[in-house]
Amino acid sequence: MWEANFISGKPGEDATPEGVWQINSNDGASKLIGAKDPETGKPKYESPVSYWMPFEGNMVGFHDATWQNDKSFDDPNSYKWCGSHGCINLRLADAKALHDCIKVGLCVVVHS
């Protein structure tokens, strides 16, 4: 059994998609690239992460979020003001622990 505090997607169009998914890869480091800004033509964000574990295509997954304030992980309402674009943000140590104990194909259930 494994558990950790996390920050999910902001309510609205960035909410973490509910459903039953599976881990698609567990390759480690990656660069998360947001959708293109229509005004600039550049991605809205480019965030390198040490642990990327996608479960909804290659668009939504578990990953470390070192840019988040550490105290935000302990507030169950923090997703309302510092939520992700749909991913499950984890502390770096928790992302490593999850990366080390899961395998591709593991079931992920997202619910409210």
DSSP file (Angstrom, degrees, kcal/mol; ACC not computed):
  #  RESIDUE AA STRUCTURE BP1 BP2  ACC     N-H-->O    O-->H-N    N-H-->O    O-->H-N    TCO  KAPPA ALPHA  PHI   PSI    X-CA   Y-CA   Z-CA
    1    1 A M              0   0    0      0, 0.0     2,-0.4     0, 0.0     0, 0.0   0.000 360.0 360.0 360.0 140.3    0.0    0.0    0.0
    2    2 A W        +     0   0    0      2,-0.0     2,-0.3    99,-0.0    96,-0.0  -0.998 360.0 170.1-139.2 140.2    1.3    3.5   -0.9
    3    3 A E        +     0   0    0     -2,-0.4     2,-0.3     2,-0.0    95,-0.0  -0.992   1.3 168.3-148.4 156.5   -0.2    6.9   -0.2
    4    4 A A        -     0   0    0     -2,-0.3     2,-0.2    69,-0.0    -2,-0.0  -0.981  38.8-101.4-159.5 153.3    0.9   10.5   -0.5
    5    5 A N        +     0   0    0     -2,-0.3    86,-0.5     2,-0.0     2,-0.3  -0.536  50.0 172.6 -73.0 149.3   -0.5   14.0   -0.4
    6    6 A F        -     0   0    0     67,-0.3     2,-0.4    -2,-0.2    84,-0.2  -0.925  34.5-124.8-150.7 171.2   -0.9   15.5   -3.9
    7    7 A I  B     -A   89   0A   0     82,-1.8    82,-3.0    -2,-0.3     3,-0.1  -0.995  31.0-166.3-124.1 122.6   -2.3   18.5   -5.8
    8    8 A S        -     0   0    0     -2,-0.4    76,-2.0    80,-0.2    79,-0.2  -0.207  36.6 -53.8 -97.1-169.9   -4.8   17.6   -8.6
    9    9 A G  B     -e   84   0B   0     77,-0.4     7,-0.3    74,-0.3    -1,-0.2  -0.272  58.9-100.7 -68.1 149.7   -6.2   19.7  -11.5
   10   10 A K        -     0   0    0     74,-2.1     4,-0.2     4,-0.3    70,-0.2  -0.382  50.4 -92.3 -64.2 146.0   -7.9   23.0  -11.0
   11   11 A P  S    S+     0   0    0      0, 0.0     2,-0.4     0, 0.0     3,-0.3  -0.247  95.8  29.6 -58.2 150.3  -11.7   22.9  -11.2
   12   12 A G  S >  S-     0   0    0      1,-0.2     3,-1.8     2,-0.1    -3,-0.0  -0.791 129.1  -7.7 100.9-143.1  -13.2   23.4  -14.6
   13   13 A E  T 3  S+     0   0    0     -2,-0.4    -1,-0.2     1,-0.3    -4,-0.0   0.669 135.3  54.3 -69.2 -14.7  -11.4   22.6  -17.9
   14   14 A D  T 3  S+     0   0    0     -3,-0.3    -4,-0.3    -4,-0.2    -1,-0.3   0.331  79.3 129.2 -97.3   6.9   -8.2   21.7  -16.0
   15   15 A A  S <  S-     0   0    0     -3,-1.8    -5,-0.2    -6,-0.2    70,-0.0  -0.278  73.1-100.0 -60.8 145.3   -9.8   19.2  -13.7
   16   16 A T        -     0   0    0     -7,-0.3     2,-0.2    71,-0.1    -1,-0.1  -0.524  48.1-108.5 -64.3 127.5   -8.2   15.8  -13.5
   17   17 A P        -     0   0    0      0, 0.0     2,-0.2     0, 0.0    -1,-0.1  -0.405  30.0-133.3 -67.5 127.3  -10.3   13.6  -15.7
   18   18 A E        +     0   0    0     -2,-0.2     2,-0.3    91,-0.1    93,-0.2  -0.492  56.7  81.4 -76.3 148.2  -12.3   11.0  -13.8
   19   19 A G  E    S-F  110   0C   0     91,-2.0    91,-2.8    -2,-0.2     2,-0.5  -0.914  80.3 -63.4 150.4-174.5  -12.3    7.5  -14.9
   20   20 A V  E     +F  109   0C   0     -2,-0.3    89,-0.2    89,-0.2     2,-0.2  -0.951  59.3 158.5-110.7 122.1  -10.4    4.2  -14.9
   21   21 A W  E     -F  108   0C   0     87,-3.4    87,-2.4    -2,-0.5     2,-0.3  -0.599  29.5-130.9-128.5-176.2   -7.0    4.4  -16.5
   22   22 A Q  E     -F  107   0C   0     33,-1.0     2,-0.3    85,-0.3    85,-0.2  -0.991  33.6 -95.3-141.9 152.2   -3.7    2.5  -16.6
   23   23 A I        -     0   0    0     83,-2.2    82,-2.5    -2,-0.3    32,-0.3  -0.498  34.8-169.8 -64.8 125.5   -0.1    3.6  -16.3
   24   24 A N        -     0   0    0     30,-3.2     2,-0.3     1,-0.3    -1,-0.2   0.761  63.3  -7.0 -93.2 -28.7    1.2    3.9  -19.8
   25   25 A S        -     0   0    0     29,-0.8    -1,-0.3    78,-0.1    80,-0.1  -0.980  40.6-164.7-159.7 164.7    4.9    4.4  -19.1
   26   26 A N        +     0   0    0     -2,-0.3    27,-0.1    27,-0.1    78,-0.1  -0.306  40.2 138.1-148.5  52.4    7.3    4.8  -16.2
   27   27 A D        -     0   0    0     25,-0.4     2,-0.5     1,-0.2    26,-0.1   0.609  54.1-131.2 -84.0 -13.5   10.4    6.0  -18.0
   28   28 A G  E     +B   52   0A   0     24,-0.7    24,-1.6    -3,-0.0    -1,-0.2  -0.877  67.2  42.6 106.6-129.9   11.5    8.7  -15.6
   29   29 A A  E     +     0   0A   0     -2,-0.5     2,-0.3    22,-0.2    21,-0.2  -0.163  61.3 151.6 -64.9 148.6   12.5   12.2  -16.6
   30   30 A S  E     -B   49   0A   0     19,-2.1    19,-3.0    17,-0.1     2,-0.5  -0.961  42.8-114.9-160.8 170.4   10.5   14.2  -19.2
   31   31 A K  E     -B   48   0A   0     -2,-0.3     2,-0.5    17,-0.2    21,-0.0  -0.982  26.4-145.5-117.9 119.3    9.6   17.7  -20.2
   32   32 A L  E     -B   47   0A   0     15,-3.0    15,-2.8    -2,-0.5     2,-0.5  -0.724  16.9-165.7 -85.0 126.9    5.9   18.5  -19.9
   33   33 A I  E     -B   46   0A   0     -2,-0.5    13,-0.2    13,-0.2     3,-0.1  -0.962   6.9-144.8-122.1 123.0    4.9   20.9  -22.7
   34   34 A G        -     0   0    0     11,-2.7     3,-0.1    -2,-0.5     0, 0.0  -0.171  35.8 -73.9 -78.3 173.0    1.6   22.8  -22.6
   35   35 A A        -     0   0    0      8,-0.2     9,-2.4     1,-0.1     2,-0.2  -0.236  61.5 -90.4 -61.6 154.8   -0.8   23.7  -25.4
   36   36 A K  B     -G   43   0D   0      7,-0.2    -1,-0.1     8,-0.1     6,-0.1  -0.479  33.6-122.1 -72.0 137.2    0.3   26.5  -27.7
   37   37 A D     >  -     0   0    0      5,-3.3     4,-3.4    -2,-0.2     5,-0.3  -0.693  18.0-141.8 -74.7 122.9   -0.7   30.0  -26.8
   38   38 A P  T  4 S+     0   0    0      0, 0.0    -1,-0.1     0, 0.0    -2,-0.0   0.783  98.0  50.2 -61.9 -26.4   -2.7   31.3  -29.8
   39   39 A E  T  4 S+     0   0    0      1,-0.1    -3,-0.0     3,-0.1    -2,-0.0   0.891 125.7  22.3 -78.5 -40.0   -1.2   34.8  -29.5
   40   40 A T  T  4 S-     0   0    0      2,-0.2    -1,-0.1    -3,-0.2    -4,-0.0   0.691  89.4-135.0-101.0 -21.9    2.5   33.8  -29.2
   41   41 A G     <  +     0   0    0     -4,-3.4    -5,-0.1     1,-0.3     3,-0.0   0.499  70.0 115.5  76.7   2.8    2.5   30.4  -30.9
   42   42 A K  S    S-     0   0    0     -5,-0.3    -5,-3.3     1,-0.1    -1,-0.3  -0.707  78.6 -88.6-102.7 155.8    4.7   29.2  -28.0
   43   43 A P  B     -G   36   0D   0      0, 0.0    -7,-0.2     0, 0.0    -8,-0.2  -0.299  29.8-128.3 -60.2 146.0    3.7   26.6  -25.4
   44   44 A K  S    S-     0   0    0     -9,-2.4     2,-0.3     1,-0.2    -8,-0.1   0.776  89.2  -0.3 -67.2 -26.0    2.0   27.9  -22.3
   45   45 A Y        -     0   0    0    -10,-0.2   -11,-2.7     2,-0.0     2,-0.4  -0.981  52.5-162.2-157.6 154.1    4.5   26.1  -20.2
   46   46 A E  E     +B   33   0A   0     -2,-0.3   -13,-0.2   -13,-0.2   -15,-0.0  -0.913  22.6 176.8-137.6 109.8    7.5   23.8  -20.4
   47   47 A S  E     -B   32   0A   0    -15,-2.8   -15,-3.0    -2,-0.4     2,-0.3  -0.941  20.6-146.3-124.1 112.5    8.3   22.1  -17.2
   48   48 A P  E     -B   31   0A   0      0, 0.0     2,-0.3     0, 0.0   -17,-0.2  -0.572  22.0-173.0 -72.9 138.3   11.0   19.5  -16.8
   49   49 A V  E     -B   30   0A   0    -19,-3.0   -19,-2.1    -2,-0.3     3,-0.2  -0.942  27.8-144.6-129.8 153.6   10.2   16.7  -14.3
   50   50 A S  E    S+     0   0A   0     -2,-0.3     2,-0.4     1,-0.3    -1,-0.1   0.757  91.7  34.9 -86.5 -26.6   12.3   13.9  -12.9
   51   51 A Y  E     +     0   0A   0    -22,-0.1    13,-0.9   -21,-0.1     2,-0.5  -0.961  64.1 177.4-136.1 115.7    9.4   11.4  -12.8
   52   52 A W  E     +BC  28  63A   0    -24,-1.6   -24,-0.7    -2,-0.4   -25,-0.4  -0.977   5.0 170.0-122.6 118.8    6.7   11.2  -15.4
   53   53 A M  E     - C   0  62A   0      9,-2.7     9,-2.2    -2,-0.5   -27,-0.1  -0.742  17.8-163.9-130.1  81.5    4.0    8.4  -15.1
   54   54 A P  E     + C   0  61A   0      0, 0.0   -30,-3.2     0, 0.0   -29,-0.8  -0.338  20.5 168.5 -71.0 146.6    1.2    9.1  -17.6
   55   55 A F  E     +     0   0A   0      5,-3.0   -33,-1.0   -32,-0.3     2,-0.6   0.506  69.0  56.4-130.5 -15.4   -2.1    7.4  -17.3
   56   56 A E  E >> S- C   0  60A   0      4,-2.2     3,-1.9   -35,-0.1     4,-1.3  -0.845 126.8 -64.6-119.9  93.8   -4.5    9.2  -19.7
   57   57 A G  T 34 S-     0   0    0     -2,-0.6   -33,-0.2     1,-0.2    -1,-0.1  -0.462  92.2 -54.9  60.9-135.6   -2.7    9.0  -23.0
   58   58 A N  T 34 S+     0   0    0     -2,-0.1    -1,-0.2    -3,-0.1     3,-0.1   0.029 130.3  76.9-118.6  23.2    0.5   10.9  -22.6
   59   59 A M  T <4 S+     0   0    0     -3,-1.9     2,-0.4     1,-0.2    -2,-0.2   0.741  92.6  36.4-105.9 -29.4   -1.3   14.1  -21.5
   60   60 A V  E  < S+C   56   0A   0     -4,-1.3    -5,-3.0    26,-0.1    -4,-2.2  -0.988  73.2 116.6-131.4 134.4   -2.2   13.4  -17.8
   61   61 A G  E     -C   54   0A   0     -2,-0.4    27,-2.6    -7,-0.3     2,-0.3  -0.962  60.0 -64.5-170.0-173.5   -0.3   11.6  -15.2
   62   62 A F  E     +Cd  53  88A   0     -9,-2.2    -9,-2.7    -2,-0.3     2,-0.3  -0.723  57.6 149.6 -87.9 140.9    1.6   11.5  -11.9
   63   63 A H  E     -Cd  52  89A   0     25,-2.0    27,-2.3    -2,-0.3   -11,-0.2  -0.979  48.2 -91.4-163.9 161.3    4.8   13.6  -11.7
   64   64 A D  E     - d   0  90A   0    -13,-0.9    27,-0.2    -2,-0.3     2,-0.2  -0.455  29.8-164.2 -70.9 150.3    7.0   15.6   -9.3
   65   65 A A    >   +     0   0    0     25,-2.2     3,-1.8    -2,-0.1    27,-0.1  -0.636  16.6 169.0-138.9  76.3    6.1   19.3   -9.1
   66   66 A T  T 3  S+     0   0    0      1,-0.3     4,-0.1    -2,-0.2    -1,-0.1   0.639  74.1  68.0 -67.8 -13.6    9.1   21.1   -7.5
   67   67 A W  T 3  S+     0   0    0     -3,-0.1    -1,-0.3     2,-0.1     2,-0.2   0.651  81.9  94.0 -78.9 -15.5    7.5   24.5   -8.4
   68   68 A Q  S <  S-     0   0    0     -3,-1.8     2,-0.3    22,-0.1    -3,-0.1  -0.517  90.3-104.9 -76.8 144.6    4.7   23.9   -6.0
   69   69 A N    >>  -     0   0    0     -2,-0.2     3,-1.5     1,-0.1     4,-0.6  -0.534  28.3-130.4 -65.1 130.1    5.0   25.3   -2.4
   70   70 A D  G >4 S+     0   0    0      1,-0.3     3,-1.1    -2,-0.3     4,-0.3   0.846 105.9  57.2 -55.7 -37.1    5.7   22.4   -0.2
   71   71 A K  G >4 S+     0   0    0      1,-0.2     3,-1.3     2,-0.2     4,-0.3   0.766  92.7  70.4 -67.0 -24.4    3.0   23.4    2.3
   72   72 A S  G X4 S+     0   0    0     -3,-1.5     3,-1.1     1,-0.3     6,-0.3   0.805  87.9  63.9 -63.1 -28.7    0.4   23.3   -0.5
   73   73 A F  G << S+     0   0    0     -3,-1.1    -1,-0.3    -4,-0.6   -67,-0.3   0.743 101.0  51.9 -67.3 -21.3    0.7   19.5   -0.6
   74   74 A D  G <  S+     0   0    0     -3,-1.3    -1,-0.2    -4,-0.3    -2,-0.2   0.478  92.6  83.1 -93.9  -3.3   -0.7   19.3    2.9
   75   75 A D    X   -     0   0    0     -3,-1.1     3,-1.9    -4,-0.3     4,-0.3  -0.897  66.1-155.3-103.9 113.7   -3.8   21.5    2.2
   76   76 A P  T 3  S+     0   0    0      0, 0.0     3,-0.2     0, 0.0    -1,-0.1   0.632  94.1  50.4 -65.0 -11.4   -6.6   19.4    0.7
   77   77 A N  T >  S+     0   0    0      1,-0.1     3,-1.9     2,-0.1     4,-0.3   0.390  77.3 100.6-103.2   2.6   -8.1   22.6   -0.9
   78   78 A S  T X>  +     0   0    0     -3,-1.9     4,-3.0    -6,-0.3     3,-1.4   0.770  67.0  72.9 -63.3 -25.1   -4.9   23.8   -2.6
   79   79 A Y  H 3> S+     0   0    0     -4,-0.3     4,-1.0     1,-0.3    -1,-0.3   0.764  87.4  66.9 -59.3 -22.2   -6.0   22.4   -6.0
   80   80 A K  H <4 S+     0   0    0     -3,-1.9    -1,-0.3   -70,-0.2    -2,-0.2   0.789 118.8  16.8 -70.9 -27.9   -8.5   25.3   -6.1
   81   81 A W  H <4 S+     0   0    0     -3,-1.4    -2,-0.2    -4,-0.3    -1,-0.2   0.635 141.4  25.2-119.0 -21.8   -5.8   28.0   -6.3
   82   82 A C  H  < S+     0   0    0     -4,-3.0    -3,-0.2   -10,-0.1    -2,-0.2   0.045  85.5 145.3-131.0  28.5   -2.6   26.2   -7.4
   83   83 A G     <  -     0   0    0     -4,-1.0   -74,-0.3    -5,-0.2   -75,-0.1  -0.110  46.2-110.5 -64.8 164.3   -4.0   23.1   -9.1
   84   84 A S  B     -e    9   0B   0    -76,-2.0   -74,-2.1     3,-0.3    -1,-0.1  -0.050  32.5 -95.9 -82.2-174.1   -2.4   21.5  -12.1
   85   85 A H  S    S-     0   0    0    -76,-0.2   -76,-0.1   -70,-0.0   -70,-0.1   0.125  95.1 -58.1 -88.7  18.1   -3.5   21.4  -15.7
   86   86 A G  S    S+     0   0    0      1,-0.4   -77,-0.4   -70,-0.1   -26,-0.1   0.087 108.2 114.2 128.8 -20.9   -5.0   18.0  -14.9
   87   87 A C  S    S-     0   0    0    -79,-0.2     2,-0.8   -28,-0.1    -1,-0.4  -0.189  72.1-109.6 -75.1 169.8   -2.0   16.0  -13.7
   88   88 A I  E     - d   0  62A   0    -27,-2.6   -25,-2.0   -80,-0.1     2,-0.3  -0.904  35.2-151.5-100.7 106.2   -1.4   14.7  -10.2
   89   89 A N  E     -Ad   7  63A   0    -82,-3.0   -82,-1.8    -2,-0.8     2,-0.3  -0.627  18.0-177.4 -80.9 134.2    1.4   16.8   -8.7
   90   90 A L  E     - d   0  64A   0    -27,-2.3   -25,-2.2    -2,-0.3   -22,-0.1  -0.908  33.6 -98.4-127.4 155.2    3.6   15.1   -6.1
   91   91 A R     >  -     0   0    0    -86,-0.5     4,-2.6    -2,-0.3     5,-0.2  -0.394  45.3-109.0 -62.1 153.6    6.5   16.1   -3.9
   92   92 A L  H  > S+     0   0    0      1,-0.2     4,-2.3     2,-0.2     5,-0.2   0.913 118.9  48.2 -55.3 -47.8    9.8   15.0   -5.5
   93   93 A A  H  > S+     0   0    0      1,-0.2     4,-2.2     2,-0.2    -1,-0.2   0.876 112.8  48.6 -63.8 -37.0   10.4   12.2   -2.9
   94   94 A D  H  > S+     0   0    0      2,-0.2     4,-2.5     1,-0.2    -1,-0.2   0.884 109.4  52.0 -70.6 -37.8    6.9   10.9   -3.3
   95   95 A A  H  X S+     0   0    0     -4,-2.6     4,-2.8     2,-0.2    -2,-0.2   0.907 111.0  48.4 -63.7 -40.5    7.1   10.9   -7.1
   96   96 A K  H  X S+     0   0    0     -4,-2.3     4,-2.4    -5,-0.2    -2,-0.2   0.933 111.0  50.4 -63.5 -45.4   10.4    8.9   -6.8
   97   97 A A  H  X S+     0   0    0     -4,-2.2     4,-0.7     2,-0.2    -2,-0.2   0.912 113.6  45.1 -60.2 -42.9    8.7    6.5   -4.3
   98   98 A L  H >X S+     0   0    0     -4,-2.5     4,-1.2     1,-0.2     3,-1.2   0.941 111.7  52.3 -65.4 -47.1    5.8    5.9   -6.7
   99   99 A H  H 3< S+     0   0    0     -4,-2.8     3,-0.3     1,-0.3    -2,-0.2   0.878 109.1  51.7 -53.4 -40.5    8.0    5.6   -9.7
  100  100 A D  H 3< S+     0   0    0     -4,-2.4    -1,-0.3     1,-0.2    -2,-0.2   0.664 115.5  39.2 -74.8 -16.5   10.0    2.9   -7.9
  101  101 A C  H << S+     0   0    0     -3,-1.2     2,-0.2    -4,-0.7    -1,-0.2   0.474 100.4  77.2-116.6  -0.9    7.0    0.8   -6.9
  102  102 A I     <  -     0   0    0     -4,-1.2     2,-0.3    -3,-0.3   -76,-0.0  -0.695  55.5-155.5-110.2 164.6    4.6    0.8  -10.0
  103  103 A K    >   -     0   0    0     -2,-0.2     3,-1.8   -78,-0.0   -80,-0.3  -0.936  35.8 -86.3-131.6 154.7    4.7   -0.9  -13.3
  104  104 A V  T 3  S+     0   0    0     -2,-0.3   -80,-0.2     1,-0.2     3,-0.1  -0.359 114.8  35.0 -57.2 136.7    3.2   -0.1  -16.7
  105  105 A G  T 3  S+     0   0    0    -82,-2.5    -1,-0.2     1,-0.3   -81,-0.1   0.231  79.3 144.7  98.7 -12.0   -0.4   -1.4  -16.8
  106  106 A L    <   -     0   0    0     -3,-1.8   -83,-2.2   -84,-0.1    -1,-0.3  -0.362  55.5-110.6 -60.2 136.5   -1.2   -0.7  -13.2
  107  107 A C  E     -F   22   0C   0    -85,-0.2     2,-0.4    -3,-0.1   -85,-0.3  -0.469  30.8-165.8 -72.3 137.6   -4.9    0.5  -12.8
  108  108 A V  E     -F   21   0C   0    -87,-2.4   -87,-3.4    -2,-0.2     2,-0.5  -0.996   0.6-166.1-124.9 124.4   -5.5    4.1  -11.8
  109  109 A V  E     -F   20   0C   0     -2,-0.4     2,-0.5   -89,-0.2   -89,-0.2  -0.959   2.9-168.1-113.7 120.9   -9.0    5.2  -10.6
  110  110 A V  E     +F   19   0C   0    -91,-2.8   -91,-2.0    -2,-0.5     2,-0.3  -0.939  19.9 154.3-110.5 124.3   -9.7    8.9  -10.5
  111  111 A H              0   0    0     -2,-0.5   -95,-0.0   -93,-0.2    -2,-0.0  -0.947 360.0 360.0-143.5 163.9  -12.8   10.0   -8.7
  112  112 A S              0   0    0     -2,-0.3    -1,-0.0     0, 0.0    -2,-0.0   0.462 360.0 360.0 -87.2 360.0  -14.1   13.1   -6.9
